[in-house]
């Protein structure tokens, strides 16, 4: 079977990080976090890698990733995500980023954040689902407690999952954190509420059939006509498509403990996590050596 395409969303401006976190060096040989994601993804069965990013990051990302891509025998394409003309809107959002990559595909494809480390078993689970005929779209879900050990407050989309494992909806929580053994988060501007540690959440690790592209295109046209001030965000758009019955999304859980880059203070924690994985033999010390 041909390798599956994977879209990596890397267009964020890193306002909370203080700069382009896509280029933060987290490996002992200067590798960036996306390189580790690509390593795990290619070994799981993904091959064509499509990175959606800002124009000014195209060349730096290509320089950082080309040697790793070559060592793994994969291919790399970089796609520019256009930005709004309004200065107060830094990005159209993650759903728009996926839409920008849609012309690259004729079959199923995966989607991942560029600033998150998902773990090898999560990619293997996603690839196995995409390689089967028995799925609509799919979301890899994590227990919320497994997504917070290596980061400060973050946003998480809590999943409403039906008994048959299909996704009924997503509810976005802000400022999600662990404090004194409890997970809390905010709905909008409301006071913090407790979130069960076992609650399954989305961290934007998706598998889509090409039919999603038509839905995103139609929704984005309506979004633009409405002159919205917010982002065209993937969890929000998927939730709306689920609520009106336009799509079905199955879920597949993983027990991985993920980590990611939100703020600069996350860098030492991610570096330590990756160093442990190098020491255990999961990664080579230099990803350029394959």
Secondary structure, DSSP 8 states (H G I E B T S, - for coil): ---EEEEEEE----TTTTS-GGG-B-STTS-BHHHHHHHHHHHHTEEEEEEEE-GGGHHHHHHHHHHHHHHHT-EEEEEE----SSTT-----HHHHHHHHGGG-SS-EEEEETTEE--HHHHHHHHHHHTSSS-SEEEEEEEGGGGSTT-SSEEEEEEEE-TTSBEEEEEEEEEEEEETTEEEEESTTS--EE--TT-EEEEEEEEE-THHHHHHHHHHHHHHHTT-SS---HHHHHHHHHHTTS--EEEEEE----EE-SSTTHHHHHHHHHHHHHHTTSS-SSGGG-
